[in-house]
Amino acid sequence: MIRESFENEMENYNQFIAPERRSVPTPKNFVENGKCVFGTFDKEFERMCLDEIKNPTHAPDFLNKFKLTLWEATEVHLNEGVLLAVCCDMGVFGVVLHYFYDKRKKKAYKWYSSVNSKETIVADNLINGSRTYCNLPNERISYVNNFQDGKCHLDGEHKGDVGTIEYSFDLERISKPGIVSIPFDDPNVRHRPLYSQKDFFRCTGTLTINGETFHTTDTSTAIVDDHKGYYPRHAHYDWVTTMGINETDGEKKWFAFNLTRNQSIDQDKYNENLIWFENETSLLPPVTFERSVPTKEFKDGAVWKIKDEHDMVNIEFTVYDIVRSEIFARPFVNVEYYVAFGELNGYVRDESGKKYILDGMMGMGEDKTMLF
């Protein structure tokens, strides 16, 4: 009887996943007749064009371009450390940033440039060789997107106070994509979407920092995040990820997860939480974040606790270093953006109830608050 009860419990974790979280066929267009689609989708959109949405914010529609946030970002996990590479268009200005966390020293380094919005070009879709790029003398980043074939190329260079970083990587998809469109407002009132596609990749290439070159290995991985949305003027999100090889019960397998808490109007129906395995994914329910100290008051060894209500996620993220990007121009703009690096402990469960132990895996997260 005890064994039967245990087996039933193992089979019932998928009851905590809302039907809206299951992927449906992707329409050709993200926007039709001024309205966007919401939900979870199985492949890339051919045409996004979020600036064509009618009434996405309280501002007049001719200001859509200035209210829309676009970015394409990649986290690359090497033996020596973790690279974050981002090309972002925030409507009124653009951003190119590169952060590198050196696992050997438990120290993070920052290259950050604010540029003219027209200098950061974010591709409308992720297929057929579309390009996201910025090409300036001190900061260069380029994506060539062929996600219809499960491939992406990323290269760039950035000069800053900490020296020069340059890299070139070829990415090949390991798993299924995670594609969501999340309402940030009642769709009957306004179509304010947050779209995100995240993909888990094998990675080959090199990264050079001030003359020291790091080479990928057969376990090097990356996650690409394509992101477009209309954030509320007062916005906040929390995020944590890991990627690589997980060993649980003596079994080694490709493994990554994404956990985000944002301003979805219905966390159960619309979130982007999942585990990636090879050729398959397993969905996760909404999570909450609790911190031992506020991130802005960071101290080495601070702990983030990330949990859900059903014991599918129970994680402690010990933070060894953070990178700060802060903009204070009150009362108009206030951005507090912290990227954290460290180590995970705890576990996540897939929908069958199988537990994956995370102890010692790399952790990376964000704590971002905006008045914009």
C-alpha positions as CSV (number, residue, x, y, z in Angstrom):
1,M,0.0,0.0,0.0
2,I,2.8,2.4,0.8
3,R,4.5,1.5,-2.5
4,E,1.3,2.1,-4.4
5,S,0.8,5.5,-2.7
6,F,4.4,6.5,-3.6
7,E,3.9,5.5,-7.2
8,N,0.7,7.5,-7.4
9,E,2.5,10.5,-6.0
10,M,5.2,10.1,-8.6
11,E,2.7,10.2,-11.4
12,N,0.7,13.2,-10.3
13,Y,3.1,16.1,-10.4
14,N,1.8,17.0,-13.8
15,Q,-1.5,18.0,-12.2
16,F,0.3,21.1,-11.0
17,I,0.8,22.3,-14.6
18,A,-2.1,24.3,-16.1
19,P,-3.3,23.2,-19.5
20,E,-2.3,26.7,-20.9
21,R,1.3,25.7,-20.3
22,R,1.2,23.0,-22.9
23,S,2.6,24.0,-26.3
24,V,0.2,24.6,-29.2
25,P,1.1,25.1,-32.9
26,T,2.7,28.5,-33.5
27,P,0.7,30.8,-35.8
28,K,2.7,32.6,-38.5
29,N,2.1,36.0,-37.0
30,F,2.4,37.1,-33.4
31,V,0.2,40.1,-34.1
32,E,-3.0,40.1,-36.1
33,N,-5.4,43.0,-36.4
34,G,-3.6,44.9,-33.6
35,K,-3.8,42.0,-31.1
36,C,-1.2,39.5,-30.1
37,V,-1.5,35.9,-29.1
38,F,-0.9,34.6,-25.5
39,G,0.1,31.1,-24.4
40,T,2.8,28.6,-25.0
41,F,4.0,27.6,-28.5
42,D,6.0,24.9,-30.1
43,K,8.3,26.7,-32.6
44,E,9.5,30.1,-33.7
45,F,7.1,32.8,-35.0
46,E,7.8,33.9,-38.5
47,R,6.7,37.5,-37.9
48,M,6.6,39.3,-34.6
49,C,6.2,43.1,-35.1
50,L,5.1,44.0,-31.6
51,D,5.1,47.7,-32.5
52,E,1.9,47.0,-34.5
53,I,-0.1,46.1,-31.3
54,K,-2.9,48.5,-30.6
55,N,-3.2,49.9,-27.1
56,P,-0.4,47.9,-25.4
57,T,0.3,50.7,-22.9
58,H,-1.3,53.8,-21.5
59,A,0.7,55.9,-24.0
60,P,-0.6,56.7,-27.5
61,D,0.2,54.0,-30.1
62,F,2.6,56.2,-32.0
63,L,4.9,55.9,-29.0
64,N,5.0,52.1,-29.1
65,K,8.6,51.9,-30.3
66,F,9.7,53.9,-27.3
67,K,7.8,51.7,-24.8
68,L,9.0,48.4,-26.3
69,T,11.9,46.5,-24.8
70,L,13.8,44.1,-27.2
71,W,16.8,41.9,-26.5
72,E,18.7,38.8,-27.6
73,A,21.0,37.4,-24.9
74,T,23.1,34.4,-24.3
75,E,24.6,32.7,-21.3
76,V,27.6,30.5,-22.1
77,H,28.9,28.0,-19.5
78,L,32.6,27.1,-19.9
79,N,34.8,25.1,-17.4
80,E,36.4,28.3,-16.3
81,G,33.4,30.5,-16.0
82,V,30.2,32.0,-17.4
83,L,29.7,34.6,-20.1
84,L,26.6,36.8,-20.5
85,A,26.3,38.6,-23.8
86,V,23.4,40.9,-24.5
87,C,22.2,43.2,-27.3
88,C,19.3,45.3,-26.1
89,D,17.1,48.0,-27.6
90,M,15.0,49.8,-24.9
91,G,13.4,52.2,-27.4
92,V,15.0,55.4,-26.1
93,F,18.5,53.9,-25.9
94,G,20.4,50.7,-26.6
95,V,22.7,48.6,-24.5
96,V,25.5,46.2,-25.2
97,L,26.8,44.3,-22.2
98,H,29.1,41.5,-21.5
99,Y,29.6,40.0,-18.0
100,F,32.1,37.2,-17.2
101,Y,32.1,35.3,-14.0
102,D,35.5,33.6,-13.3
103,K,34.6,30.5,-11.3
104,R,38.3,30.0,-10.4
105,K,38.4,33.4,-8.6
106,K,34.7,33.7,-7.8
107,K,34.8,37.1,-9.3
108,A,32.6,38.8,-12.0
109,Y,33.8,41.4,-14.6
110,K,31.7,43.9,-16.5
111,W,31.7,45.5,-19.9
112,Y,28.7,47.8,-20.4
113,S,27.9,50.4,-23.0
114,S,24.8,52.6,-23.4
115,V,24.5,53.5,-27.1
116,N,21.9,55.1,-29.5
117,S,18.8,53.0,-29.9
118,K,19.4,52.8,-33.7
119,E,22.8,51.1,-33.1
120,T,21.3,48.0,-31.5
121,I,19.3,46.0,-34.1
122,V,17.3,43.2,-32.6
123,A,16.0,40.7,-35.1
124,D,12.2,40.4,-35.6
125,N,12.4,36.6,-35.6
126,L,15.0,33.8,-35.0
127,I,14.9,32.0,-38.4
128,N,16.5,32.0,-41.9
129,G,19.7,33.9,-41.0
130,S,18.0,36.8,-39.2
131,R,20.6,39.1,-37.4
132,T,20.8,40.8,-34.1
133,Y,23.8,43.1,-33.9
134,C,25.6,46.2,-32.8
135,N,28.8,47.2,-34.6
136,L,30.7,50.1,-33.1
137,P,34.5,50.7,-32.5
138,N,34.5,49.7,-28.8
139,E,31.5,47.3,-28.7
140,R,30.5,44.7,-31.2
141,I,28.0,41.8,-30.9
142,S,26.4,39.7,-33.7
143,Y,23.9,36.9,-33.7
144,V,23.0,34.9,-36.9
145,N,19.8,33.0,-36.1
146,N,18.9,29.8,-37.8
147,F,16.7,28.3,-35.2
148,Q,14.5,26.5,-37.8
149,D,17.6,24.2,-38.1
150,G,18.4,24.4,-34.3
151,K,21.5,26.6,-34.9
152,C,22.8,30.0,-33.9
153,H,26.2,31.8,-34.3
154,L,27.3,34.4,-31.8
155,D,30.5,36.5,-31.8
156,G,31.6,39.8,-30.5
157,E,34.2,42.1,-28.9
158,H,34.0,44.7,-26.2
159,K,36.7,47.1,-24.8
160,G,36.3,48.6,-21.4
161,D,38.0,49.5,-18.1
162,V,38.8,45.9,-17.3
163,G,40.4,45.2,-20.7
164,T,39.1,43.5,-23.9
165,I,36.8,40.5,-24.3
166,E,36.3,38.7,-27.6
167,Y,34.6,35.5,-28.5
168,S,33.1,33.4,-31.3
169,F,30.6,30.5,-30.7
170,D,28.6,28.1,-32.7
171,L,25.5,26.8,-31.0
172,E,23.5,23.6,-31.7
173,R,20.1,23.0,-30.0
174,I,20.0,20.2,-27.5
175,S,16.3,20.3,-26.5
176,K,12.9,21.7,-27.4
177,P,12.4,25.5,-27.2
178,G,10.6,27.2,-24.4
179,I,8.3,29.8,-26.1
180,V,5.7,31.9,-24.2
181,S,3.6,35.0,-24.6
182,I,2.6,36.3,-21.1
183,P,-0.1,38.9,-20.5
184,F,1.0,41.7,-18.3
185,D,-2.5,43.3,-18.3
186,D,-6.0,42.1,-18.8
187,P,-6.2,41.3,-22.6
188,N,-9.8,42.7,-22.6
189,V,-8.3,46.1,-21.6
190,R,-5.0,46.2,-23.4
191,H,-2.7,43.7,-25.2
192,R,0.5,44.2,-23.1
193,P,2.6,41.0,-23.9
194,L,5.9,39.7,-22.6
195,Y,7.2,37.3,-25.2
196,S,10.2,35.1,-24.5
197,Q,11.9,32.2,-26.4
198,K,14.6,30.4,-24.5
199,D,16.7,27.5,-26.0
200,F,19.3,25.1,-24.6
201,F,22.4,24.5,-26.8
202,R,25.7,22.7,-27.1
203,C,28.4,25.2,-27.6
204,T,31.7,25.2,-29.5
205,G,34.2,28.1,-29.8
206,T,36.6,30.3,-27.8
207,L,36.5,33.2,-25.4
208,T,39.5,35.5,-24.9
209,I,39.9,38.0,-22.1
210,N,43.0,40.2,-22.0
211,G,45.0,37.5,-23.9
212,E,43.8,34.5,-22.0
213,T,41.8,32.1,-24.2
214,F,39.2,29.7,-22.9
215,H,38.2,26.8,-25.2
216,T,34.9,24.9,-25.1
217,T,34.8,21.2,-24.2
218,D,32.3,18.5,-25.0
219,T,30.2,19.6,-22.0
220,S,30.1,23.3,-22.8
221,T,26.5,24.7,-23.0
222,A,24.6,27.9,-23.7
223,I,21.1,29.3,-23.4
224,V,19.8,31.9,-25.8
225,D,17.0,34.2,-24.6
226,D,15.0,36.2,-27.3
227,H,12.8,38.7,-25.4
228,K,10.3,41.3,-26.5
229,G,7.7,43.1,-24.4
230,Y,5.9,46.1,-23.0
231,Y,6.9,46.3,-19.3
232,P,4.8,48.3,-16.9
233,R,6.3,51.6,-15.8
234,H,6.9,50.0,-12.4
235,A,8.4,46.6,-13.2
236,H,10.3,43.9,-11.3
237,Y,11.4,40.3,-12.1
238,D,13.5,37.6,-10.5
239,W,15.3,34.9,-12.5
240,V,17.7,32.0,-11.9
241,T,19.2,29.4,-14.3
242,T,21.7,26.6,-14.6
243,M,23.0,24.5,-17.5
244,G,25.4,21.7,-18.2
245,I,25.5,18.1,-17.2
246,N,23.5,16.8,-14.2
247,E,24.3,13.6,-12.4
248,T,21.5,12.1,-10.4
249,D,21.3,8.4,-9.2
250,G,24.5,7.7,-11.1
251,E,23.0,8.9,-14.4
252,K,24.6,11.8,-16.3
253,K,22.4,13.8,-18.7
254,W,22.1,17.1,-20.5
255,F,20.3,19.4,-18.1
256,A,19.2,23.0,-17.7
257,F,16.4,24.9,-16.2
258,N,14.8,28.4,-16.3
259,L,12.9,29.9,-13.3
260,T,11.4,33.4,-13.5
261,R,8.9,35.4,-11.4
262,N,7.6,38.4,-13.3
263,Q,4.4,40.4,-13.5
264,S,2.3,37.8,-15.3
265,I,-1.4,38.4,-14.5
266,D,-1.9,34.6,-13.9
267,Q,1.3,32.9,-12.7
268,D,-0.2,29.4,-13.0
269,K,-1.3,29.8,-16.7
270,Y,1.5,32.0,-17.9
271,N,5.1,31.5,-16.9
272,E,8.3,30.3,-18.5
273,N,9.5,27.8,-15.9
274,L,10.8,24.5,-17.2
275,I,13.6,21.9,-17.2
276,W,15.5,21.1,-20.4
277,F,16.8,17.6,-21.1
278,E,18.0,16.1,-24.4
279,N,15.2,16.4,-26.9
280,E,12.5,17.0,-24.3
281,T,11.4,19.4,-21.6
282,S,9.4,19.1,-18.3
283,L,7.4,22.1,-17.1
284,L,7.6,23.6,-13.7
285,P,5.0,25.6,-11.7
286,P,5.2,29.2,-10.5
287,V,8.0,30.0,-8.0
288,T,8.8,32.6,-5.4
289,F,12.2,34.2,-4.5
290,E,13.3,34.9,-0.9
291,R,16.7,36.5,-0.2
292,S,18.8,36.5,3.0
293,V,19.8,40.1,2.3
294,P,18.6,42.5,-0.4
295,T,20.7,42.1,-3.5
296,K,21.7,45.8,-3.5
297,E,23.2,45.2,-0.1
298,F,25.0,42.1,-1.4
299,K,27.4,40.3,0.9
300,D,29.5,37.3,-0.2
301,G,27.6,34.1,0.6
302,A,24.1,35.7,0.5
303,V,21.5,33.1,-0.2
304,W,18.5,33.2,-2.5
305,K,15.7,30.6,-1.8
306,I,13.6,29.6,-4.8
307,K,10.5,27.4,-4.1
308,D,7.1,26.5,-5.4
309,E,4.0,25.3,-3.6
310,H,4.2,21.6,-4.6
311,D,7.8,20.6,-3.8
312,M,8.8,20.5,-7.4
313,V,11.4,23.3,-6.8
314,N,13.4,23.6,-3.6
315,I,16.7,25.5,-4.3
316,E,19.2,27.5,-2.4
317,F,21.4,29.7,-4.6
318,T,24.6,30.9,-2.7
319,V,25.8,34.1,-4.4
320,Y,29.6,34.7,-4.6
321,D,29.6,37.9,-6.7
322,I,27.2,40.2,-8.4
323,V,27.5,42.8,-11.2
324,R,25.6,46.1,-10.7
325,S,24.0,48.3,-13.4
326,E,22.2,51.2,-11.8
327,I,20.6,54.2,-13.4
328,F,19.0,56.9,-11.2
329,A,17.3,59.8,-12.8
330,R,14.3,60.1,-10.6
331,P,11.4,60.7,-11.0
332,F,11.6,59.6,-14.6
333,V,14.0,56.6,-14.7
334,N,15.2,54.3,-12.0
335,V,16.9,51.0,-13.0
336,E,18.4,48.6,-10.4
337,Y,19.8,45.6,-12.3
338,Y,21.8,43.0,-10.5
339,V,23.3,39.9,-12.1
340,A,24.3,37.2,-9.6
341,F,26.7,34.3,-9.9
342,G,27.3,31.4,-7.5
343,E,26.4,27.8,-6.7
344,L,23.2,25.9,-6.3
345,N,22.0,23.3,-3.8
346,G,18.7,21.6,-3.5
347,Y,16.6,19.9,-6.2
348,V,13.9,20.2,-8.9
349,R,11.4,17.5,-9.9
350,D,10.2,16.7,-13.4
351,E,6.5,16.0,-14.0
352,S,6.8,12.4,-13.1
353,G,8.2,13.3,-9.7
354,K,11.8,12.3,-10.4
355,K,14.1,14.5,-8.3
356,Y,17.3,16.0,-9.8
357,I,19.9,17.0,-7.3
358,L,21.6,20.3,-8.1
359,D,24.3,20.4,-5.4
360,G,27.4,22.1,-6.7
361,M,25.9,23.2,-10.1
362,M,26.6,26.7,-11.4
363,G,24.0,29.2,-10.6
364,M,23.3,32.5,-12.4
365,G,20.4,34.9,-11.6
366,E,19.0,38.4,-12.0
367,D,17.2,40.8,-9.7
368,K,15.8,43.7,-11.7
369,T,13.6,46.6,-10.7
370,M,12.6,49.4,-13.1
371,L,10.8,52.7,-13.1
372,F,10.9,53.5,-16.8
